[in-house]
Amino acid sequence: MILHRGRRVVAALLLSVVLLTTACSPKTPGRFDQVQKESTQQKKGQSVAKTATQGSEFNKLFPDAGDGYQRVYTQEKKGFAEAKLKKGGKDMALLSISDTTSTPSAAAKFSKSTKKIGGYPAIEVGKTQTAILVGKYQVKALSRDPSFTASDRADWLEKFNLNRLANLK
């Protein structure tokens, strides 16, 4: 009986030591921790300009679904609207319109653009993102599937109602 009680005490003691050492050890940073830290620091002090266009205004300007694609709106807020482009249940791309009034640096990156899509200055960001600047609005297409190429992104950007967007105040 005493031997059985001794084992229980030792087991409880070992369990306590294990819990104490794992709970008190520093957490190793996860793969998204650095990005989260940078993005939260970057957003400090920023807010959407009072003159920014409501996101609901942008929804009417997104391209219609077709050719097997579905358009699914995912986010809408002042100065921004976003939709997923799906095909066969797979996320193919993310499409968005944002008002650069709150973020002038977003518009500034188009100043050295030599490429045009739909008559508007265009830039490539990495291998998965294409953006155009229509007045004060940035229109983006971001590939979510490797089969959605830069050419596909340019085609979808041209499908937005760019003339109406250019006249939006």
SEVEX-377279 format. One record per atom (N, C-alpha, C): x, y, z; residue in one letter. Coordinates in steps of 0.2 Angstrom, whole numbers, padded with zeros to 4 digits, always signed. Example, Ala and Ser with C-alpha at 12.3 -4.5 7.8 and 13.67 -1.06 7.14 Angstrom:
! SEVEX-377279
+0066-0028+0039A;+0062-0022+0039A;+0066-0016+0039A;+0064-0011+0035S;+0068-0005+0036S;+0064+0000+0039S;
***
This chain:
! SEVEX-377279
+0004-0006+0000M;+0000+0000+0000M;+0004+0006+0000M;+0010+0006+0004I;+0014+0012+0004I;+0018+0013-0002I;+0020+0007-0005L;+0023+0008-0012L;+0018+0011-0017L;+0012+0009-0017H;+0007+0012-0022H;+0006+0019-0021H;+0006+0021-0014R;+0005+0028-0013R;+0012+0032-0015R;+0017+0029-0014G;+0024+0032-0017G;+0024+0033-0024G;+0021+0029-0028R;+0021+0029-0035R;+0016+0035-0037R;+0011+0036-0034R;+0006+0041-0035R;+0009+0048-0034R;+0013+0048-0028V;+0016+0055-0026V;+0022+0056-0031V;+0026+0051-0034V;+0031+0053-0039V;+0028+0055-0045V;+0022+0051-0047A;+0019+0053-0053A;+0016+0060-0053A;+0013+0062-0048A;+0011+0069-0047A;+0016+0074-0047A;+0022+0072-0044L;+0027+0077-0044L;+0030+0078-0051L;+0031+0072-0054L;+0034+0073-0061L;+0029+0077-0066L;+0023+0076-0065L;+0018+0079-0069L;+0018+0087-0067L;+0019+0089-0061S;+0019+0096-0059S;+0026+0099-0062S;+0031+0095-0062V;+0037+0098-0065V;+0037+0099-0072V;+0034+0094-0076V;+0033+0095-0083V;+0028+0101-0085V;+0023+0101-0081L;+0018+0107-0082L;+0022+0114-0081L;+0026+0114-0075L;+0029+0120-0073L;+0034+0122-0079L;+0038+0117-0081T;+0043+0119-0086T;+0040+0121-0093T;+0035+0118-0095T;+0032+0119-0101T;+0028+0126-0101T;+0025+0127-0095A;+0021+0133-0095A;+0026+0140-0094A;+0031+0139-0091C;+0036+0144-0090C;+0041+0145-0095C;+0042+0141-0100S;+0047+0142-0105S;+0044+0147-0110S;+0049+0151-0113P;+0047+0156-0118P;+0044+0152-0124P;+0039+0156-0127K;+0035+0153-0133K;+0040+0155-0139K;+0041+0150-0143T;+0045+0151-0149T;+0040+0155-0154T;+0043+0160-0158P;+0038+0163-0162P;+0036+0159-0168P;+0029+0160-0170G;+0026+0156-0175G;+0028+0159-0182G;+0026+0156-0187R;+0028+0159-0194R;+0025+0165-0196R;+0019+0167-0192F;+0016+0173-0194F;+0017+0178-0189F;+0020+0177-0183D;+0021+0182-0178D;+0024+0188-0180D;+0030+0188-0184Q;+0033+0193-0186Q;+0029+0198-0191Q;+0025+0195-0196V;+0021+0198-0200V;+0016+0202-0196V;+0013+0198-0191Q;+0007+0201-0187Q;+0010+0207-0184Q;+0016+0207-0181K;+0019+0212-0177K;+0020+0218-0182K;+0023+0217-0188E;+0024+0223-0193E;+0018+0226-0195E;+0013+0222-0196S;+0006+0225-0199S;+0003+0229-0193S;+0003+0227-0187T;+0000+0230-0182T;+0003+0237-0181T;+0010+0237-0181Q;+0014+0243-0180Q;+0013+0248-0186Q;+0012+0245-0192Q;+0011+0249-0198Q;+0004+0253-0198Q;-0001+0250-0195K;-0007+0252-0195K;-0008+0258-0189K;-0004+0258-0184K;-0005+0262-0179K;-0005+0270-0181K;-0010+0273-0179G;-0011+0280-0181G;-0015+0281-0187G;-0016+0276-0191Q;-0019+0276-0198Q;-0026+0276-0197Q;-0030+0279-0201S;-0037+0278-0201S;-0039+0280-0208S;-0045+0278-0209V;-0048+0279-0216V;-0050+0287-0216V;-0048+0290-0222A;-0050+0297-0223A;-0057+0298-0223A;-0060+0304-0220K;-0067+0305-0220K;-0070+0305-0227K;-0065+0307-0232T;-0067+0308-0239T;-0067+0302-0243T;-0065+0296-0240A;-0064+0290-0244A;-0071+0287-0246A;-0072+0284-0251T;-0078+0282-0254T;-0080+0276-0250T;-0087+0275-0249Q;-0089+0269-0246Q;-0088+0263-0250Q;-0086+0257-0247G;-0085+0251-0251G;-0091+0249-0255G;-0097+0250-0252S;-0103+0248-0256S;-0103+0251-0263S;-0100+0257-0264E;-0100+0260-0271E;-0096+0256-0275E;-0091+0252-0273F;-0086+0249-0277F;-0090+0242-0280F;-0094+0239-0276N;-0097+0233-0278N;-0100+0233-0284N;-0103+0238-0286K;-0106+0239-0293K;-0101+0238-0299K;-0095+0240-0297L;-0090+0240-0302L;-0086+0234-0304L;-0087+0229-0299F;-0083+0223-0300F;-0086+0219-0306F;-0081+0215-0309P;-0084+0211-0315P;-0089+0206-0314P;-0093+0205-0318D;-0098+0199-0317D;-0095+0193-0318D;-0098+0188-0314A;-0095+0181-0315A;-0097+0178-0322A;-0093+0173-0324G;-0095+0170-0330G;-0089+0165-0332G;-0090+0161-0337D;-0085+0157-0339D;-0083+0152-0334D;-0088+0150-0330G;-0087+0145-0324G;-0084+0148-0318G;-0083+0155-0318Y;-0081+0158-0312Y;-0087+0161-0308Y;-0086+0161-0301Q;-0091+0164-0297Q;-0087+0170-0293Q;-0091+0175-0292R;-0088+0181-0288R;-0092+0181-0282R;-0088+0180-0276V;-0090+0180-0269V;-0087+0186-0266V;-0092+0191-0264Y;-0089+0197-0260Y;-0087+0194-0253Y;-0081+0197-0251T;-0078+0194-0244T;-0078+0200-0239T;-0077+0206-0242Q;-0076+0212-0237Q;-0078+0218-0240Q;-0081+0222-0236E;-0083+0229-0238E;-0083+0234-0232E;-0079+0239-0233K;-0079+0244-0228K;-0077+0251-0231K;-0077+0256-0227K;-0076+0263-0230K;-0069+0263-0234K;-0069+0264-0240G;-0063+0265-0244G;-0060+0258-0247G;-0064+0253-0246F;-0062+0246-0248F;-0067+0241-0250F;-0066+0237-0255A;-0071+0231-0256A;-0067+0226-0259A;-0069+0220-0258E;-0065+0214-0260E;-0069+0208-0262E;-0068+0204-0267A;-0071+0198-0269A;-0067+0193-0271A;-0069+0187-0269K;-0065+0181-0271K;-0068+0179-0278K;-0063+0176-0282L;-0065+0173-0289L;-0064+0166-0288L;-0069+0162-0289K;-0069+0155-0288K;-0071+0151-0294K;-0068+0146-0295K;-0069+0141-0301K;-0069+0134-0299K;-0074+0130-0300G;-0074+0123-0298G;-0073+0123-0290G;-0075+0127-0286G;-0074+0127-0279G;-0068+0129-0276G;-0063+0131-0281K;-0056+0133-0279K;-0056+0141-0279K;-0052+0144-0274D;-0051+0151-0274D;-0046+0152-0280D;-0047+0156-0285M;-0043+0157-0290M;-0039+0164-0289M;-0043+0169-0287A;-0040+0175-0286A;-0044+0179-0281A;-0041+0185-0279L;-0044+0190-0275L;-0044+0196-0279L;-0050+0199-0280L;-0051+0206-0283L;-0052+0211-0278L;-0049+0217-0279S;-0051+0222-0274S;-0051+0229-0277S;-0054+0234-0274I;-0054+0241-0276I;-0053+0245-0269I;-0048+0249-0269S;-0047+0253-0263S;-0046+0260-0265S;-0048+0265-0260D;-0047+0272-0261D;-0041+0274-0258D;-0036+0277-0262T;-0029+0278-0259T;-0029+0285-0255T;-0035+0288-0254T;-0035+0294-0251T;-0031+0294-0244T;-0033+0288-0241S;-0030+0287-0234S;-0023+0284-0234S;-0021+0282-0240T;-0014+0279-0241T;-0011+0281-0247T;-0008+0288-0247P;-0005+0291-0253P;+0001+0287-0256P;+0004+0283-0251S;+0010+0279-0254S;+0008+0273-0258S;+0002+0271-0258A;-0001+0266-0262A;-0002+0269-0269A;-0004+0275-0270A;-0004+0278-0277A;+0003+0280-0279A;+0007+0282-0275A;+0014+0285-0277A;+0018+0279-0281A;+0017+0273-0279K;+0021+0268-0282K;+0019+0267-0290K;+0014+0270-0292F;+0012+0270-0299F;+0016+0275-0303F;+0019+0280-0300S;+0022+0285-0304S;+0028+0283-0309S;+0031+0278-0307K;+0036+0275-0312K;+0034+0270-0317K;+0027+0269-0317S;+0025+0263-0321S;+0025+0265-0328S;+0028+0259-0332T;+0028+0260-0339T;+0023+0256-0343T;+0020+0251-0339K;+0015+0247-0341K;+0008+0250-0340K;+0003+0248-0345K;-0004+0250-0344K;-0008+0245-0345K;-0014+0245-0342I;-0019+0240-0342I;-0026+0244-0343I;-0029+0243-0348G;-0036+0247-0349G;-0034+0254-0349G;-0028+0256-0351G;-0027+0263-0352G;-0024+0266-0345G;-0024+0262-0340Y;-0022+0265-0334Y;-0015+0262-0332Y;-0011+0266-0328P;-0004+0264-0326P;-0005+0257-0321P;-0001+0252-0323A;-0001+0246-0320A;+0006+0244-0317A;+0006+0240-0312I;+0012+0237-0309I;+0011+0230-0307I;+0016+0226-0307E;+0016+0219-0304E;+0020+0220-0298E;+0017+0216-0293V;+0020+0216-0286V;+0021+0208-0285V;+0028+0206-0285G;+0029+0199-0285G;+0027+0196-0291G;+0026+0189-0290K;+0023+0185-0295K;+0016+0184-0295K;+0012+0186-0290T;+0005+0185-0289T;+0001+0191-0289T;+0003+0197-0290Q;-0001+0202-0289Q;+0000+0207-0295Q;-0006+0210-0298T;-0006+0215-0303T;-0011+0221-0300T;-0009+0227-0301A;-0013+0232-0299A;-0013+0238-0304A;-0018+0241-0304I;-0019+0247-0309I;-0021+0253-0304I;-0020+0259-0306L;-0022+0265-0303L;-0027+0269-0308L;-0033+0269-0305V;-0038+0273-0309V;-0040+0279-0305V;-0038+0285-0307G;-0039+0291-0303G;-0036+0290-0296G;-0040+0290-0291K;-0037+0289-0284K;-0039+0282-0281K;-0041+0278-0286Y;-0042+0271-0284Y;-0037+0266-0286Y;-0036+0261-0282Q;-0031+0256-0284Q;-0035+0250-0285Q;-0035+0246-0291V;-0038+0240-0292V;-0033+0235-0293V;-0035+0229-0289K;-0030+0224-0288K;-0033+0217-0290K;-0028+0213-0293A;-0030+0206-0294A;-0024+0202-0291A;-0026+0197-0287L;-0021+0193-0283L;-0022+0186-0284L;-0017+0183-0288S;-0018+0176-0289S;-0018+0171-0282S;-0023+0167-0282R;-0023+0162-0276R;-0021+0155-0278R;-0021+0154-0285D;-0020+0148-0288D;-0014+0149-0293D;-0009+0144-0294P;-0004+0145-0299P;-0007+0145-0306P;-0012+0142-0307S;-0015+0142-0314S;-0018+0149-0316S;-0019+0154-0311F;-0021+0160-0313F;-0015+0165-0314F;-0014+0166-0320T;-0008+0169-0322T;-0008+0177-0322T;-0003+0180-0324A;-0002+0188-0324A;-0007+0190-0330A;-0007+0186-0335S;-0012+0187-0341S;-0019+0187-0339S;-0021+0182-0335D;-0028+0182-0332D;-0029+0188-0327D;-0024+0190-0323R;-0025+0195-0319R;-0027+0202-0323R;-0023+0203-0328A;-0024+0209-0333A;-0031+0208-0336A;-0033+0202-0338D;-0039+0202-0341D;-0045+0204-0336D;-0044+0201-0330W;-0050+0202-0325W;-0050+0210-0323W;-0044+0213-0323L;-0044+0220-0321L;-0047+0224-0326L;-0046+0222-0333E;-0050+0226-0338E;-0057+0225-0338E;-0060+0220-0335K;-0067+0218-0334K;-0070+0223-0329K;-0067+0226-0325F;-0070+0231-0320F;-0073+0236-0324F;-0078+0240-0321N;-0081+0245-0325N;-0076+0251-0323N;-0070+0252-0327L;-0065+0257-0325L;-0067+0264-0327L;-0071+0265-0332N;-0074+0271-0334N;-0078+0274-0328N;-0082+0270-0326R;-0087+0272-0320R;-0083+0274-0314R;-0078+0270-0313L;-0074+0270-0307L;-0070+0277-0308L;-0067+0279-0313A;-0063+0285-0315A;-0068+0291-0313A;-0074+0290-0314N;-0079+0296-0313N;-0082+0296-0306N;-0080+0291-0302L;-0083+0291-0295L;-0079+0296-0291L;-0083+0300-0287K;-0080+0305-0283K;-0081+0303-0276K;
***
